[in-house]
């Protein structure tokens, strides 16, 4: 019996066994492509990986219908061009009644993103519609009794910051500060999160001679110490998040949760896109996955698990712009892995597959030592327990 228990724990905590699903990890499911698998196949993929959170950039009815009665929590998006329409409370109610109510609660819609990166959009006229549209959508949800279940916010680009280094100097650009204050007041009153699209890749690409690649990739590095807070940062993503926290605090809103609505690293780019390689993409996402497995917070909020949505699930061949834009996916459209980040679909031969997020054997030796140590201590504990039980008899 003792050997059986020990083997069970060895399997659970070894590199080759199962690791519990990560409650804070989500994935962005973009659809700007002409060769993606149908939603039912995507659901199978997400389920096999034990990923339980996804974000889409519309309210695709086929996806929302397919994801019904699954364990996938989903964030939907109101497209930027719809903001002037849903400013009208009646139009907002119509939108929620058409795009949300028919699917909820069978489909676990947990958030509505009102636009995407509106604060830094080229169409400056949209900014004036943002907060009124958000308020109207929130009102529509309340009218239908859905506001307790669905959060409303808007994802922002890190370019919304005037200063981001060091993190304690974080501040919003002056031209958006008025609308930002109104937006933060809404988030504070409703308990909704501030969503940030944060990409260390862009910072590294623009200044490869000034920024450490290891710092950007979560690799082992010396890191930096914020001269004001004295907090140590060993990766750029956490520094970016804390810069947003500090920027909000400067406007008087220090208690709002920050969640990363997008982050990732391209596996391919144009010649001038420094750092866009398979190796770097795999390192960034693999290292971030390990951080998520430990449910880490940032140095400024160490006890608050940072929720992160990876970008993206698939390479999207119809996205405009540089080559990198079409190569952020963890998977190819045919479902094959674009590169190994440590996500494994471990399925059985039966029709119902059993799988989990697992670390591959490419995990660093330090991680293996930690797991082996945990198994050893568990064995000691069980052995001691068995001895005590025998003494009682």
C-alpha positions as CSV (number, residue, x, y, z in Angstrom):
1,X,0.0,0.0,0.0
2,X,2.8,2.4,1.0
3,X,4.6,1.8,-2.4
4,X,1.4,2.5,-4.3
5,X,0.8,5.8,-2.5
6,X,4.4,6.8,-3.1
7,X,4.2,6.0,-6.8
8,X,1.0,8.0,-7.0
9,X,2.6,11.1,-5.6
10,X,5.7,10.6,-7.7
11,X,3.5,10.6,-10.8
12,X,1.5,13.7,-9.7
13,X,4.6,15.8,-9.1
14,X,7.1,14.6,-11.7
15,X,7.8,16.3,-15.0
16,X,6.0,13.5,-16.7
17,X,2.8,13.5,-14.8
18,X,-0.2,15.7,-14.4
19,X,-0.1,19.2,-13.0
20,X,-3.3,20.9,-11.9
21,X,-5.0,23.4,-14.3
22,X,-3.9,27.0,-13.9
23,X,-6.9,29.0,-12.7
24,X,-5.4,32.3,-13.7
25,X,-4.3,31.5,-17.2
26,X,-6.5,32.4,-20.2
27,X,-6.0,32.4,-24.0
28,X,-7.0,34.9,-26.7
29,X,-8.9,33.2,-29.4
30,X,-8.5,35.4,-32.5
31,X,-10.3,34.6,-35.7
32,X,-8.6,36.9,-38.4
33,X,-7.8,33.9,-40.6
34,X,-9.4,31.8,-43.3
35,X,-8.1,28.4,-42.3
36,X,-9.0,28.0,-38.6
37,X,-10.7,24.9,-37.2
38,X,-14.4,25.1,-36.4
39,X,-15.4,26.1,-32.8
40,X,-16.2,22.6,-31.7
41,X,-12.6,21.5,-32.5
42,X,-11.3,24.6,-30.7
43,X,-13.3,23.7,-27.7
44,X,-11.9,20.2,-27.8
45,X,-8.4,21.7,-27.9
46,X,-9.0,24.0,-25.0
47,X,-10.6,21.3,-22.9
48,X,-7.7,18.9,-23.6
49,X,-5.3,21.5,-22.3
50,X,-7.5,22.2,-19.3
51,X,-7.6,25.9,-20.3
52,X,-10.8,27.3,-18.8
53,X,-10.7,31.0,-19.8
54,X,-10.8,32.5,-23.3
55,X,-11.3,35.9,-24.9
56,X,-12.8,36.5,-28.3
57,X,-12.8,39.8,-30.3
58,X,-16.6,39.8,-31.1
59,X,-19.7,37.9,-30.1
60,X,-19.5,35.2,-32.7
61,X,-22.8,33.3,-32.2
62,X,-21.3,30.0,-33.5
63,X,-18.6,30.1,-30.8
64,X,-21.0,31.2,-28.0
65,X,-23.4,28.4,-28.9
66,X,-20.6,25.8,-29.2
67,X,-19.1,26.8,-25.8
68,X,-22.4,26.3,-24.0
69,X,-22.4,23.8,-21.2
70,X,-18.6,23.7,-21.2
71,X,-16.3,24.8,-18.4
72,X,-14.8,27.7,-20.5
73,X,-15.3,31.2,-19.1
74,X,-15.4,33.6,-22.0
75,X,-14.8,37.4,-22.4
76,X,-16.6,38.9,-25.5
77,X,-15.9,42.1,-27.2
78,X,-18.0,45.0,-28.6
79,X,-16.1,46.1,-31.7
80,X,-14.7,49.7,-31.7
81,X,-17.0,50.9,-34.5
82,X,-20.1,50.0,-32.3
83,X,-19.2,52.4,-29.5
84,X,-21.2,55.4,-30.9
85,X,-24.2,53.1,-31.2
86,X,-24.3,51.5,-27.7
87,X,-23.9,54.9,-26.1
88,X,-27.7,55.1,-26.4
89,X,-29.1,53.1,-23.4
90,X,-31.8,51.6,-25.6
91,X,-29.3,50.4,-28.2
92,X,-27.1,49.0,-25.4
93,X,-30.1,47.1,-24.0
94,X,-30.8,45.8,-27.5
95,X,-27.2,44.8,-27.9
96,X,-27.1,42.9,-24.6
97,X,-30.5,41.3,-25.3
98,X,-29.3,40.0,-28.7
99,X,-25.6,39.2,-28.1
100,X,-25.5,38.1,-24.4
101,X,-28.8,37.1,-22.9
102,X,-29.6,34.2,-25.4
103,X,-26.4,32.4,-24.5
104,X,-26.1,33.1,-20.8
105,X,-25.8,31.3,-18.4
106,X,-25.3,28.1,-20.5
107,X,-22.2,29.8,-22.0
108,X,-20.1,31.2,-19.2
109,X,-19.8,34.8,-20.3
110,X,-17.8,36.5,-17.6
111,X,-16.8,39.8,-19.2
112,X,-17.6,42.3,-21.9
113,X,-14.7,44.3,-23.4
114,X,-16.1,47.6,-24.7
115,X,-13.8,48.2,-27.6
116,X,-10.1,47.4,-27.7
117,X,-7.2,49.9,-27.1
118,X,-9.6,52.9,-27.5
119,X,-7.4,55.2,-25.5
120,X,-4.6,54.9,-28.1
121,X,-6.8,54.3,-31.2
122,X,-6.0,56.3,-34.4
123,X,-9.6,57.4,-34.5
124,X,-9.5,59.9,-31.6
125,X,-13.3,60.5,-31.8
126,X,-13.9,57.1,-30.3
127,X,-12.5,58.2,-26.9
128,X,-15.4,60.4,-26.2
129,X,-17.9,57.5,-26.6
130,X,-15.9,55.1,-24.4
131,X,-17.2,55.8,-20.8
132,X,-20.8,56.5,-21.9
133,X,-20.8,53.3,-23.8
134,X,-19.4,51.4,-20.9
135,X,-22.0,52.9,-18.5
136,X,-24.9,52.1,-21.0
137,X,-23.8,48.4,-21.3
138,X,-23.5,48.1,-17.5
139,X,-27.0,49.6,-17.2
140,X,-28.3,47.1,-19.7
141,X,-26.8,44.2,-17.8
142,X,-28.3,45.5,-14.6
143,X,-31.7,45.9,-16.2
144,X,-31.6,42.2,-17.3
145,X,-30.2,41.0,-13.9
146,X,-26.8,40.1,-15.4
147,X,-24.5,42.7,-13.8
148,X,-23.6,40.4,-10.9
149,X,-22.2,37.9,-13.2
150,X,-20.6,39.8,-16.1
151,X,-17.9,42.5,-15.7
152,X,-17.5,45.4,-18.1
153,X,-14.2,47.0,-18.9
154,X,-12.0,47.9,-21.9
155,X,-8.5,46.6,-22.7
156,X,-5.8,49.3,-23.0
157,X,-2.4,49.3,-24.8
158,X,0.6,50.0,-22.6
159,X,1.1,53.1,-24.8
160,X,-1.6,54.7,-22.7
161,X,1.2,55.4,-20.2
162,X,3.4,58.5,-20.4
163,X,6.0,56.9,-18.1
164,X,6.4,53.3,-17.2
165,X,10.0,53.1,-15.9
166,X,10.7,52.6,-13.2
167,X,7.3,51.2,-12.3
168,X,6.8,53.7,-9.4
169,X,6.9,56.5,-12.0
170,X,4.0,55.1,-13.9
171,X,1.6,57.8,-15.2
172,X,-1.0,58.1,-17.8
173,X,-0.7,60.4,-20.8
174,X,-2.1,63.9,-20.2
175,X,-4.4,63.8,-23.2
176,X,-6.3,60.9,-21.8
177,X,-6.2,61.7,-18.1
178,X,-9.7,63.2,-18.0
179,X,-11.5,60.3,-19.6
180,X,-9.2,57.9,-17.8
181,X,-10.4,59.3,-14.4
182,X,-14.0,58.8,-15.4
183,X,-13.2,55.2,-16.5
184,X,-11.4,54.4,-13.3
185,X,-14.3,55.8,-11.3
186,X,-16.5,53.3,-13.1
187,X,-14.1,50.4,-12.4
188,X,-13.9,51.4,-8.8
189,X,-17.7,51.6,-8.3
190,X,-18.4,48.3,-10.1
191,X,-15.3,46.2,-9.0
192,X,-14.3,45.5,-12.5
193,X,-10.6,45.1,-13.5
194,X,-8.3,47.3,-15.5
195,X,-7.3,45.2,-18.6
196,X,-3.9,45.9,-20.1
197,X,-2.4,44.6,-23.3
198,X,1.3,44.3,-22.3
199,X,4.0,43.1,-24.6
200,X,7.7,43.1,-23.4
201,X,8.5,42.0,-27.0
202,X,7.7,45.5,-28.3
203,X,9.9,47.2,-25.8
204,X,12.8,44.8,-26.6
205,X,12.3,45.1,-30.3
206,X,12.5,48.9,-30.1
207,X,15.6,49.0,-27.8
208,X,17.5,45.7,-28.1
209,X,20.7,47.3,-27.0
210,X,19.2,48.8,-23.8
211,X,16.9,46.1,-22.7
212,X,18.1,42.7,-21.5
213,X,16.5,39.9,-23.5
214,X,16.6,37.6,-20.5
215,X,14.7,40.2,-18.5
216,X,12.0,40.4,-21.2
217,X,11.8,36.6,-21.5
218,X,11.5,35.8,-17.8
219,X,14.9,34.0,-18.0
220,X,17.3,34.2,-15.1
221,X,18.8,37.7,-14.9
222,X,19.9,40.3,-12.5
223,X,16.7,42.3,-12.9
224,X,16.2,45.8,-11.6
225,X,15.4,47.5,-8.3
226,X,12.9,50.3,-8.4
227,X,14.8,53.2,-6.7
228,X,11.7,54.5,-5.0
229,X,9.9,51.4,-3.8
230,X,13.1,49.3,-3.5
231,X,11.1,46.4,-5.0
232,X,13.1,44.0,-7.2
233,X,11.8,43.0,-10.6
234,X,13.2,40.0,-12.5
235,X,10.9,40.4,-15.5
236,X,9.5,43.2,-17.6
237,X,5.8,42.1,-17.7
238,X,5.5,42.5,-13.9
239,X,7.2,45.9,-14.1
240,X,4.7,46.9,-16.8
241,X,1.7,45.8,-14.7
242,X,3.0,47.6,-11.6
243,X,3.5,50.8,-13.7
244,X,-0.2,50.7,-14.4
245,X,-1.0,50.2,-10.7
246,X,1.1,53.3,-9.9
247,X,-0.5,55.3,-12.7
248,X,-3.9,54.5,-11.3
249,X,-2.8,55.4,-7.8
250,X,-1.6,58.8,-9.1
251,X,-5.2,59.5,-10.1
252,X,-6.5,58.4,-6.8
253,X,-7.5,54.8,-7.6
254,X,-5.1,52.5,-5.9
255,X,-7.4,49.5,-5.3
256,X,-8.4,48.5,-8.8
257,X,-7.2,45.0,-9.9
258,X,-5.0,44.9,-13.0
259,X,-5.3,41.9,-15.3
260,X,-3.3,41.2,-18.4
261,X,-5.8,40.9,-21.3
262,X,-3.0,40.2,-23.9
263,X,0.6,39.2,-23.8
264,X,2.7,37.1,-26.0
265,X,5.8,36.8,-28.2
266,X,5.9,36.3,-32.0
267,X,7.7,33.2,-33.4
268,X,8.5,34.9,-36.7
269,X,9.0,38.4,-37.9
270,X,10.4,40.6,-40.7
271,X,14.2,41.3,-40.8
272,X,13.8,44.5,-38.8
273,X,11.7,42.8,-36.1
274,X,14.5,41.9,-33.6
275,X,13.8,39.0,-31.3
276,X,10.9,37.5,-33.2
277,X,12.1,33.9,-33.2
278,X,10.7,30.5,-32.3
279,X,13.2,30.1,-29.5
280,X,12.3,33.4,-27.9
281,X,8.5,32.8,-28.3
282,X,8.8,29.4,-26.7
283,X,10.9,30.8,-23.8
284,X,8.6,33.7,-23.1
285,X,5.4,31.7,-23.0
286,X,6.9,28.7,-21.3
287,X,8.4,30.9,-18.5
288,X,5.1,32.8,-18.1
289,X,3.3,29.5,-17.9
290,X,5.5,28.4,-15.0
291,X,4.9,31.7,-13.2
292,X,1.2,31.2,-13.7
293,X,1.4,27.7,-12.2
294,X,2.7,29.1,-9.0
295,X,-0.1,31.7,-9.0
296,X,2.3,34.6,-8.6
297,X,1.5,38.2,-8.0
298,X,3.7,41.2,-9.0
299,X,6.2,42.7,-6.6
300,X,3.8,45.5,-5.7
301,X,0.9,43.1,-5.1
302,X,2.6,39.8,-4.2
303,X,-0.4,38.3,-2.6
304,X,-2.8,39.0,-5.5
305,X,-2.6,36.4,-8.2
306,X,-2.0,38.0,-11.6
307,X,-4.6,37.0,-14.2
308,X,-3.1,36.7,-17.7
309,X,-4.5,35.9,-21.1
310,X,-1.9,34.7,-23.6
311,X,-2.0,36.0,-27.2
312,X,-2.8,33.9,-29.1
313,X,-4.3,30.5,-29.6
314,X,-3.6,30.3,-33.3
315,X,-1.5,32.0,-36.0
316,X,-3.9,34.2,-37.9
317,X,-2.9,34.4,-41.6
318,X,-5.2,37.4,-42.5
319,X,-4.0,39.9,-39.9
320,X,-2.5,43.0,-41.5
321,X,0.8,44.6,-40.7
322,X,4.3,43.1,-40.2
323,X,5.0,39.4,-40.3
324,X,5.0,39.1,-36.5
325,X,1.3,40.0,-36.4
326,X,0.5,36.7,-38.1
327,X,2.8,34.6,-35.9
328,X,1.8,34.9,-32.2
329,X,-0.1,31.6,-32.1
330,X,0.8,28.7,-29.9
331,X,-0.8,26.5,-32.5
332,X,-1.0,26.3,-36.3
333,X,-4.5,26.5,-37.8
334,X,-4.5,22.7,-38.3
335,X,-4.1,22.2,-34.5
336,X,-0.4,21.2,-34.5
337,X,1.8,22.9,-32.0
338,X,3.7,25.9,-33.4
339,X,6.4,25.4,-30.9
340,X,6.8,23.7,-27.5
341,X,5.8,25.9,-24.6
342,X,5.1,23.0,-22.2
343,X,1.4,22.7,-22.9
344,X,0.6,19.0,-23.6
345,X,-2.6,17.4,-24.5
346,X,-2.3,14.0,-22.8
347,X,-5.3,12.0,-24.0
348,X,-6.5,8.5,-23.5
349,X,-7.6,6.1,-26.1
350,X,-11.2,6.5,-25.1
351,X,-13.7,8.9,-26.6
352,X,-13.5,11.2,-23.5
353,X,-9.9,12.4,-23.2
354,X,-8.3,13.2,-19.8
355,X,-5.6,15.8,-20.0
356,X,-3.9,18.6,-18.1
357,X,-1.4,21.4,-18.5
358,X,2.0,19.7,-18.0
359,X,5.6,20.8,-18.0
360,X,7.7,18.9,-20.5
361,X,11.1,17.5,-19.8
362,X,12.6,20.8,-21.0
363,X,11.8,22.2,-17.5
364,X,15.0,23.5,-15.8
365,X,16.8,21.3,-13.4
366,X,15.8,23.6,-10.5
367,X,12.2,22.8,-11.1
368,X,12.9,19.1,-11.2
369,X,14.7,19.3,-7.9
370,X,11.8,21.2,-6.3
371,X,9.3,18.4,-7.4
372,X,11.6,15.7,-6.3
373,X,12.0,17.4,-2.9
374,X,8.3,17.6,-2.6
375,X,7.9,13.9,-3.4
376,X,10.6,13.1,-0.8
377,X,8.9,15.1,1.9
378,X,5.5,13.6,1.1
379,X,7.0,10.1,1.4
380,X,8.5,11.0,4.7
381,X,5.2,12.3,5.9
382,X,3.3,9.3,4.8
383,X,5.9,6.9,6.3
384,X,5.7,8.8,9.7
385,X,1.9,8.7,9.5
386,X,2.0,4.9,9.0
387,X,4.4,4.4,12.0
388,X,2.1,6.5,14.2
389,X,-1.0,4.5,13.1
390,X,0.8,1.2,13.9
391,X,1.7,2.5,17.4
392,X,-2.0,3.2,18.0
393,X,-2.7,-0.4,17.3
